[in-house]
Amino acid sequence: MKNVLNSRKLGFYFITATIFLALVSTSIGEGLIKTTYGYGYGYTNNESENPIQNVTNTVLISNVKKSHKKEDEKKEKRLKNSRNSVKKGDTLIQSGKGFKKNSKLMVYFSKPDGTFYPPVNIKTDGDGKFNIKYLVTKPAGKYKWYVVIPSSGKKTKVSSYTIVK
């Protein structure tokens, strides 16, 4: 009888230790947070905050604090024209910022009929910016352009400029 009890206790300790190690190994990338009850797993928005209110809530906390990667993705991507109105023969500088550093982008420019040319592949600099110098050769009219981020498939807001006679 004593052996059975010892065996059950060992089984209970083994299962408890296994669950504990599984929780620790899945939270290594997330870090430990200090609580009034000891340490819990996950992130907080502010290290002085305590998201765990009681012992029963000491579980993995996910998506409370965003990773730097997600913050970078949520930065507003901005497109800009050096001028909103240009003449044929002028130089227009089209730029963008708020993208990932040294990342590949696909830039789409509209044709005079409103459809778009195939994308132009460009790469951002170490600050997540780019500049394109364009010698204006298209006929007068309103033109649009936008960027697609190939890694996510996301599209920026459309920017436009006007070519005047």
Number of C-alpha atoms within 10 A of each C-alpha: 6 7 8 9 10 11 12 12 12 12 12 12 12 12 12 12 12 12 12 11 12 11 15 17 11 13 18 11 9 19 14 17 19 16 19 11 11 10 13 24 22 22 23 20 12 9 11 10 12 15 20 20 11 10 12 7 11 17 12 16 18 13 12 11 15 12 11 9 9 10 10 15 13 11 12 12 18 17 21 15 17 13 13 13 14 17 17 15 12 12 15 20 14 18 15 18 19 18 25 21 15 15 16 17 21 17 18 19 20 16 16 14 9 12 12 14 12 11 14 11 13 16 17 19 16 12 12 17 20 19 17 12 11 12 13 15 12 13 15 15 15 17 20 17 20 19 25 18 16 13 9 8 10 10 14 15 14 13 17 18 19 16 19 12 9
